[in-house]
């Protein structure tokens, strides 16, 4: 045995072994436990993080447009600050959709509401029914922007589902205008129930009729 081999063996014997703080995971022997840890917990964590991210975004949007529904209970300084923040939010490339100072005056001079806890839809309906859109143009603009903000993607997904049902392989030659009209009627069927289609069909038939009775 040579010297190098002896020194090598000595080094191997005297070398201290440092263990890491984290050990390797023990393999799961139970299939249910493995399913819970490897699949169920991962799905729950992903869903929880997605919900938190979505609701944090909605909370930010709600805080910016909250002045439109909370103005009856706001002080003058707080009202001015929130209107200024809303005007800054709707400012893009040097142009603003509304005047924040004029919005403050419009809100202060706004007539008494039937209820202090009205939603955006109820507010815009109230302004429309009372013909106040021209008197309060900035408030009307802010309400229209707030009411059209997409809260969820359910309507977009519903649109794609309806599109697959309406334009099937039997209707492959349908024009874009007809497809758009049928999709709007199918998606907004709640509003369509309030429309009398018989009157519309009779009106259309009377205008397109080639035979006229004398």
C-alpha positions as CSV (number, residue, x, y, z in Angstrom):
1,X,0.0,0.0,0.0
2,X,1.5,3.4,-1.0
3,X,1.4,6.6,1.0
4,X,-1.2,8.3,-1.1
5,X,-3.7,5.5,-0.5
6,X,-3.1,5.7,3.3
7,X,-3.6,9.5,3.4
8,X,-6.7,9.2,1.3
9,X,-8.2,6.6,3.7
10,X,-7.3,8.8,6.7
11,X,-9.0,11.8,5.1
12,X,-12.1,9.8,4.4
13,X,-12.2,8.7,8.1
14,X,-11.6,12.1,9.6
15,X,-13.9,14.1,7.3
16,X,-17.0,15.4,9.1
17,X,-20.3,14.9,7.4
18,X,-22.6,17.9,7.4
19,X,-26.3,17.1,7.1
20,X,-28.7,19.6,5.5
21,X,-31.6,21.1,7.4
22,X,-34.2,19.7,5.0
23,X,-34.4,16.0,4.6
24,X,-35.9,14.2,1.6
25,X,-39.6,13.6,1.7
26,X,-40.6,10.1,2.6
27,X,-42.5,8.2,-0.1
28,X,-46.2,7.9,0.5
29,X,-47.5,4.4,1.0
30,X,-51.2,5.3,1.2
31,X,-52.8,6.2,-2.2
32,X,-55.3,8.6,-0.6
33,X,-52.6,10.5,1.2
34,X,-50.6,10.8,-2.0
35,X,-53.7,12.0,-3.9
36,X,-54.4,14.6,-1.2
37,X,-50.9,16.0,-1.0
38,X,-50.0,15.8,-4.7
39,X,-53.3,16.8,-6.3
40,X,-56.0,18.1,-3.9
41,X,-53.8,20.5,-1.9
42,X,-52.2,21.8,-5.2
43,X,-55.6,22.6,-6.7
44,X,-56.8,24.3,-3.5
45,X,-53.7,26.5,-3.3
46,X,-54.0,27.5,-6.9
47,X,-57.7,28.3,-6.5
48,X,-57.1,30.3,-3.3
49,X,-54.4,32.4,-4.9
50,X,-56.5,33.0,-8.0
51,X,-59.5,34.1,-5.9
52,X,-57.3,36.4,-3.8
53,X,-55.8,38.0,-6.9
54,X,-59.2,38.5,-8.6
55,X,-60.8,40.0,-5.5
56,X,-57.9,42.3,-4.8
57,X,-58.3,43.7,-8.4
58,X,-62.0,44.1,-7.9
59,X,-61.4,45.8,-4.6
60,X,-59.1,48.3,-6.3
61,X,-61.7,49.1,-8.9
62,X,-64.4,49.3,-6.3
63,X,-62.4,51.8,-4.3
64,X,-61.8,54.0,-7.3
65,X,-65.5,54.1,-8.3
66,X,-66.9,53.9,-4.8
67,X,-67.5,57.6,-4.7
68,X,-70.4,57.2,-7.1
69,X,-72.4,55.2,-4.6
70,X,-70.9,56.5,-1.3
71,X,-71.2,60.2,-1.9
72,X,-74.2,60.8,0.4
73,X,-72.1,59.9,3.4
74,X,-68.8,61.6,2.4
75,X,-67.5,64.9,3.7
76,X,-66.5,67.7,1.3
77,X,-62.8,67.1,1.5
78,X,-63.0,63.4,1.2
79,X,-65.5,63.8,-1.7
80,X,-63.1,66.1,-3.5
81,X,-60.1,63.7,-3.0
82,X,-62.1,60.7,-4.3
83,X,-63.4,62.6,-7.3
84,X,-59.8,63.7,-8.1
85,X,-58.6,60.1,-7.9
86,X,-61.4,59.0,-10.2
87,X,-60.5,61.7,-12.7
88,X,-56.9,60.6,-12.6
89,X,-58.0,57.0,-13.2
90,X,-60.0,58.0,-16.3
91,X,-57.2,60.1,-17.6
92,X,-55.4,58.7,-20.7
93,X,-52.9,60.3,-23.1
94,X,-53.6,63.8,-22.0
95,X,-57.4,63.4,-22.3
96,X,-59.9,62.8,-19.4
97,X,-63.3,61.4,-19.7
98,X,-64.6,63.8,-17.0
99,X,-63.8,66.9,-15.1
100,X,-63.2,66.1,-11.5
101,X,-64.0,69.6,-10.2
102,X,-67.2,69.7,-12.1
103,X,-68.0,66.2,-10.8
104,X,-67.7,67.4,-7.2
105,X,-70.2,70.2,-7.9
106,X,-72.6,67.9,-9.7
107,X,-72.6,65.5,-6.8
108,X,-73.1,68.2,-4.2
109,X,-76.1,69.6,-6.2
110,X,-77.5,66.1,-7.0
111,X,-81.2,65.7,-6.0
112,X,-82.2,63.6,-3.1
113,X,-82.2,59.9,-3.8
114,X,-85.0,57.5,-2.9
115,X,-82.5,55.4,-0.9
116,X,-79.0,56.1,0.4
117,X,-77.8,52.6,-0.5
118,X,-78.4,52.5,-4.2
119,X,-76.4,50.4,-6.6
120,X,-74.8,51.7,-9.8
121,X,-77.5,50.1,-11.9
122,X,-80.2,51.8,-9.7
123,X,-78.4,55.1,-9.9
124,X,-78.1,55.1,-13.7
125,X,-81.7,54.1,-14.0
126,X,-82.7,56.9,-11.7
127,X,-80.7,59.5,-13.8
128,X,-82.2,58.1,-17.0
129,X,-85.8,58.1,-15.8
130,X,-85.5,61.7,-14.5
131,X,-83.7,62.9,-17.6
132,X,-80.8,64.2,-15.6
133,X,-78.0,63.1,-18.0
134,X,-77.6,66.6,-19.6
135,X,-77.7,68.4,-16.3
136,X,-75.1,66.1,-14.7
137,X,-72.9,65.1,-17.7
138,X,-69.8,64.1,-15.7
139,X,-71.7,62.0,-13.2
140,X,-73.6,60.4,-16.1
141,X,-70.3,59.6,-17.8
142,X,-68.8,58.1,-14.7
143,X,-71.8,55.9,-14.1
144,X,-71.8,54.6,-17.6
145,X,-68.1,53.7,-17.4
146,X,-68.6,52.0,-14.0
147,X,-71.6,50.0,-15.1
148,X,-69.9,48.6,-18.1
149,X,-66.8,47.4,-16.3
150,X,-66.5,43.6,-16.7
151,X,-66.6,42.1,-13.2
152,X,-66.3,38.5,-14.4
153,X,-65.6,36.6,-17.6
154,X,-68.9,34.6,-17.4
155,X,-70.6,36.7,-20.1
156,X,-67.7,36.2,-22.5
157,X,-67.7,32.5,-21.9
158,X,-71.5,32.4,-22.3
159,X,-71.0,34.2,-25.6
160,X,-68.7,31.6,-26.9
161,X,-71.0,28.8,-25.8
162,X,-74.0,30.5,-27.5
163,X,-71.8,31.0,-30.7
164,X,-71.2,27.3,-30.9
165,X,-74.9,26.5,-30.5
166,X,-76.1,29.2,-33.0
167,X,-73.6,28.7,-35.8
168,X,-73.5,25.0,-36.3
169,X,-72.3,23.1,-39.4
170,X,-75.9,23.4,-40.8
171,X,-75.6,27.2,-40.6
172,X,-72.2,27.6,-42.0
173,X,-73.3,30.1,-44.6
174,X,-74.9,32.5,-42.1
175,X,-73.8,36.2,-42.5
176,X,-72.0,38.1,-39.8
177,X,-74.9,40.5,-39.3
178,X,-77.4,37.8,-38.8
179,X,-75.1,35.9,-36.5
180,X,-74.5,39.0,-34.4
181,X,-78.2,39.7,-34.1
182,X,-79.1,36.1,-33.1
183,X,-76.2,36.0,-30.6
184,X,-77.4,39.3,-28.9
185,X,-81.0,38.0,-28.7
186,X,-79.8,34.6,-27.2
187,X,-77.3,36.1,-24.7
188,X,-79.6,38.9,-23.5
189,X,-82.7,36.7,-23.4
190,X,-83.9,38.3,-20.2
191,X,-84.3,41.6,-21.9
192,X,-85.6,39.9,-25.0
193,X,-88.5,38.5,-23.0
194,X,-89.8,42.0,-22.5
195,X,-89.9,42.6,-26.3
196,X,-92.9,41.7,-28.4
197,X,-91.4,39.8,-31.4
198,X,-94.8,39.5,-33.0
199,X,-95.0,43.3,-33.5
200,X,-91.4,43.4,-34.9
201,X,-92.2,40.5,-37.3
202,X,-95.4,42.2,-38.4
203,X,-93.6,45.5,-38.9
204,X,-90.8,43.8,-40.9
205,X,-93.3,41.9,-43.0
206,X,-95.3,45.1,-43.8
207,X,-92.2,46.9,-45.0
208,X,-90.9,44.0,-47.1
209,X,-94.3,42.8,-48.5
210,X,-94.4,43.0,-52.3
211,X,-98.1,42.6,-52.6
212,X,-100.1,45.5,-51.3
213,X,-103.8,45.4,-50.8
214,X,-105.7,48.3,-52.4
